[in-house]
Amino acid sequence: MEVTNEQSGNVSRVTVTGEIDASTSPALRSALSVIVEGGADHLVLDLSGVTFLSSSGLSALLQVRSLATTVRVEPGNELVDRLFALTDLTAAFSGAESEL
C-alpha cells in the first residue's frame, strides 16, 4: 500500500494505492492521523488505485473519519463503491467540502 498527500490549507487530497487489509490498515490509519494532526480538517480520499479493501481497512477509515471534520471518498473505484454500498457507508464518506 502507498499513501501520497497533497495539502492546500486545511484540505488534503490523499491518494491510496494497493491493498488495504489487516497488515496495512494500521499504516493507513497512522498516515491519515498524521495528516489530520498536521492541520487538514477535510480529507478527500482517492481510492481509485485500491485493489483490495478488507473490514480492517474500513475500520481504519471510520476511525479517521472521527478525527477529521469531513472525510470524502471520491467515487469511481467499482470495488470500493460496491463495498461502501453493501455496508451502507456511502453517505458517511460523501462530504461536500472544498477540493484541491
N, C-alpha and C positions, 0 to 999 in steps of 0.2 A: 504494500500500500504506500502511496505517496500523497503528501498534502502540500499544496502550494497556496500562498496567500497574497492578495493584493488589497491593500487598505487605503482608503481615502476618508479622512476624518474618522467618524465613528461607524462607518460602514466598511465591512470586509467581505471581499469575494474570495471564497475558499474553493479550490478545485481539489477533489479527491479522486484518485485513480487506483485501480486494483481491487483486491478482495478485502472486505471488512468482515472479520469473523472474530472468534474468541481470542485469537492470538494478536490481532491488530487493533481491535476496538479500544484497548486501554491507551494505545499510542494516539489514536484519533481523538479520544476524549481529552487527553492531555494537550494535544496540539490546539484543539479548539478552545480549551480553557485558557491557555496562554494568550491566544488571540483576543478573547473577551477581556481578560485581565489587562491586556495592553491597550484597552480603550475602545474596542469595537463593540458597540451596543447592538448592532444589527449585522447579522451574518447572512450572506447569500451563498448557499452551497450548490456548487456544480458537481453533481454526482454522475455526470454522463459517462465518465470513464470507469465507473464501479462495475465490476464483473460478478460480484457476489456480495450479498448483504444478509448477515445472519441476525438472529434475535439479539445477540450481544451487541451487534452494530447498531440496531435500532435503539437499544437501551442507552448506548453511548450518545446517540443523537438526542434522545429525550432528556438525558441528564444535562447536556449542554444547553438545550432549549430553556431549562430552568435558570440558567446563568445569564443569558442574553435577553435584551428587550424583545427582539424578534429573531427568529431563525427561519429562513425561507429556503426551501429546496426547489431549484429550478426543474420544471418538468422536462421530459424528453428521454429519459432512460427508461425503457419499457420494463426492465426488471424492477427498478426502484419504484416507478409509478404503480406497477401492479401490486407490489408488496405493501406500499402505503395504502392503496385502496382496500386490500384484503384486511389490513389491520386497523382501518378507519383512522389513519393518521394524516391523510391528505390535507385536511383543513388545518391541522396543528402546525404544519410546516409551509403554509402559503400566506405569509405576511405581505403587506403592501408598503414597503419602505423604499427609501432612495436606493438606486442601484449605481454601481460603478460604471 
